[in-house]
Amino acid sequence: MLALYGLWHRDRSKTWDEPRWSAGEFVPLRAASLEGARELWLIPVNPRCPHCRGHLAHAAAALKRGAGARLGILLVDTPQPPAASAFASVAVDGLWWDARETWRRRWGHRVYGEVLVFDAAGRYMRTMPPGFDGAVPGLGAAP
């Protein structure tokens, strides 16, 4: 237990880069126009995680209640991306692969299905947990 605590403490005490959306940092798998978007909701998805598609569907449903935001998938923790056709039926505005492991290694994030929210300029605004109800206390309401 002590060794596990030591690893956790070292990880949590590290200074991480604040997330910032820059499409050039990631490998595009589906062309996306974020022109005119007020926000980008970016969901980290591991293609082998069965729960990720459920989190994605939940976020897509919450996003339909608002306007001006786009929904994107960031494929994480995979050495090669799946074929874009694997996500062809998923209604998102963009699909990117995190080939450099930015989400985990630079931003320090670990939770599949969380929703990272960026403004139109790519500035990080907040993170909503998987399965959020659209109005998470302390994080603001869904658009």
ABEGO torsion letter per residue (X at the ends): XAAAAAAAAAAAABBBBBBBBBAAABBBABBBBABGBABBBBBBBBAABAAAAAAAAAAAAAAAABBGBBBBBBBBGBABBBBAAAAAABBBABBBBBAAGAAAAAAGBABBGBBBBBBAAGBBABBBBBGBAGBBBGAEBBX
